[in-house]
Amino acid sequence: MSLYEYRCYDCRARFTLQRQMEERNDPATCPVCGSAAKRIISVPQDWRGVWRQPRDAEVLRRTKEIWE
């Protein structure tokens, strides 16, 4: 069983359910309002995509100084 993320059509709540792979695209019931919810595809928080250019060394150095 895997975790899948869903979003409600009505209240826009996001929630996760543990389901079988065969059931992943089936509509889910929203735990907040009880309406139908559709599965959404989540992207990891740190994913930058292929279009993002690598950062300049000077920018990385300044960023590091800010966080230390």
C-alpha positions as CSV (number, residue, x, y, z in Angstrom):
1,M,0.0,0.0,0.0
2,S,1.2,3.5,-0.8
3,L,0.4,7.0,0.3
4,Y,-1.4,9.3,-2.2
5,E,-2.3,12.9,-1.9
6,Y,-5.8,14.2,-2.7
7,R,-7.5,17.6,-2.9
8,C,-11.2,18.2,-2.3
9,Y,-13.3,19.8,-5.1
10,D,-15.4,21.9,-2.7
11,C,-13.4,23.0,0.3
12,R,-9.9,22.7,-1.3
13,A,-8.6,20.7,1.6
14,R,-5.5,18.5,1.0
15,F,-5.1,15.1,2.6
16,T,-3.3,11.8,2.2
17,L,-4.7,8.3,2.1
18,Q,-3.0,4.9,2.2
19,R,-4.5,2.9,-0.7
20,Q,-3.8,0.0,-3.0
21,M,-2.2,1.0,-6.3
22,E,-5.3,-0.2,-8.2
23,E,-7.4,2.3,-6.2
24,R,-5.1,5.3,-6.5
25,N,-7.2,7.1,-9.2
26,D,-10.6,6.4,-7.6
27,P,-12.3,9.4,-6.1
28,A,-11.8,9.8,-2.4
29,T,-14.1,11.2,0.2
30,C,-12.9,14.4,1.9
31,P,-12.5,14.0,5.6
32,V,-13.4,17.7,6.2
33,C,-16.6,18.1,4.2
34,G,-17.4,14.7,2.8
35,S,-17.3,15.7,-0.9
36,A,-15.5,14.0,-3.7
37,A,-11.7,14.6,-3.9
38,K,-9.3,14.0,-6.8
39,R,-5.7,12.7,-6.6
40,I,-3.0,15.2,-7.1
41,I,0.6,14.8,-8.0
42,S,3.0,16.3,-5.4
43,V,6.4,17.6,-6.2
44,P,9.1,17.5,-3.6
45,Q,9.8,20.9,-1.9
46,D,13.4,21.1,-3.0
47,W,12.8,20.1,-6.7
48,R,14.2,22.9,-8.9
49,G,13.4,21.7,-12.3
50,V,15.6,21.5,-15.4
51,W,15.1,25.1,-16.4
52,R,16.8,26.5,-13.3
53,Q,20.4,27.6,-13.9
54,P,23.1,26.6,-11.4
55,R,23.9,29.4,-9.0
56,D,27.0,31.5,-9.2
57,A,29.7,30.7,-6.6
58,E,29.5,34.3,-5.2
59,V,25.7,33.9,-4.6
60,L,26.2,30.6,-2.8
61,R,28.9,32.1,-0.6
62,R,26.7,35.0,0.4
63,T,23.7,32.7,1.1
64,K,25.9,30.5,3.2
65,E,27.1,33.5,5.3
66,I,23.5,34.5,5.9
67,W,22.5,31.1,7.4
68,E,25.6,30.6,9.5
